[in-house]
Each structure stands twice: as C-alpha cells, then as structure tokens.
Amino acid sequence: MAKTREDYPEELEKQYKRMERLHDEIVNYFDSKNRSKSMEEMLDPVYDFFLICYHLREWIKKDIKVSQEIKNKIPSFEKNESPVQFLMCRDLCNKSKHVTLEETKNHKPNDANTKIVPYGGSLFIAKGEELKKAQEKKETLHLTSKDEIFMGNFIVLFRENQYDLKGVVQGCMHVWKNFFEENDLLLPRSTPYCPVNKSKV
C-alpha cells in the first residue's frame, strides 16, 4: 500500500533538505571562479553542514514515523567499516564544538589529529579612501579577514592521508542521499490523498 503524506517524517526531511542546501552552496562556491569570501566565510557553511550531517542520525533515531528496521541500518560515524567521510565528519564536528579532539571516558576520536588545512593564497583589498588616508598620514593598514578574498582551497588531514574538503562534503551527502532514497524517507512530489475518517470525527 502506497504511503500517504501523513506517513512521511516531514521534520526529518526538513533537516535533510537543510543539509542538502548547504551541500549545494558549498560545492557551487568552491567551483566558482568568482570568489568573494574570506577563508573563515568559506568554512562557515562547511561546519554547519558537518553539524547537521552528524546529528541527522539522532533525528532518525527519535522520529516515530521511522521504523526500527530502518533505524537499525543507520550508518555509523565511528567504526572502521564506516564511510571514511563520516569518520572525518564526526571528528570535525566534535572539534568545532570542543576545540580539541581528546579521548575521554565517553568519547574516542577516530583520529585526534583530524583537521582542515588551507592551501593557496589570498587577496587582501583595502578601500581606496582608507588607503589614501593611511598614505597621507604615513601609516600602514592592518588588514584583517574582512579584507580577505581566499583564492585557495582546503584539505582534510585524517589518519596520515589528505582528502579534498569539497570531496568529503560530497561523500557525506552521497551516503545520506542513498540512505534516505533507499529507505523511502523523502516525501514524493505527489502522494495519495488521505481523507479524514468521518466515523472518528
């Protein structure tokens, strides 16, 4: 029997779609030749993406419309047979929250040295008026990230290997996309109408 709209976990789908939008934003910008963001601005949506990616498993576990059978198939973020992108996602998510990746009684990092490393240069641009005033006063300008346009890219260091950051984001998205599609967790454009049962009104 076909599912009706009421059968789909719509709140869970909202989280998935939020992650999907962040994925598209990241990939489109990284592929763009028209750069306008600083290094930190480029990483903001990346960390937001990893945060949703990692915690999506909790949304699945707690959604009453998702069967236990599906919940038992949730990919792991900490076993060696897990997707390597998920292993990195967990570490980067936890590092952004706790500053460092230290082993505790309740937590063991997949790799305590997991980190994002930039490569390539930046352009630093000062406004004409500001530059002119500094020259007149014989001062130097202190340029900050507000003046930066990062022209490079990033790698993720994990277990003595290097991974392209955009590729890690795409890999995470691919795993979740397959999981949601294979387990029929996304609401189709068209679903059967479920009329109100008048006998229960």
HELIX and SHEET records of a PDB file:
HELIX    1   1 ARG A    5  ASP A    7  5                                   3    
HELIX    2   2 GLU A   10  ASP A   31  1                                  22    
HELIX    3   3 MET A   39  LYS A   62  1                                  24    
HELIX    4   4 GLN A   68  LYS A   71  1                                   4    
HELIX    5   5 VAL A   84  HIS A   98  1                                  15    
HELIX    6   6 GLY A  128  GLU A  136  1                                   9    
HELIX    7   7 SER A  145  ASP A  147  5                                   3    
HELIX    8   8 LEU A  165  GLU A  182  1                                  18    
HELIX    9   9 LYS A  198  LYS A  200  5                                   3    
SHEET    1   A 3 LYS A 115  TYR A 119  0                                        
SHEET    2   A 3 ASN A 153  PHE A 158 -1                                        
SHEET    3   A 3 ASN A 161  ASP A 164 -1                                        
SHEET    1   B 2 SER A 122  PHE A 124  0                                        
SHEET    2   B 2 GLU A 148  PHE A 150 -1                                        
END                                                                             
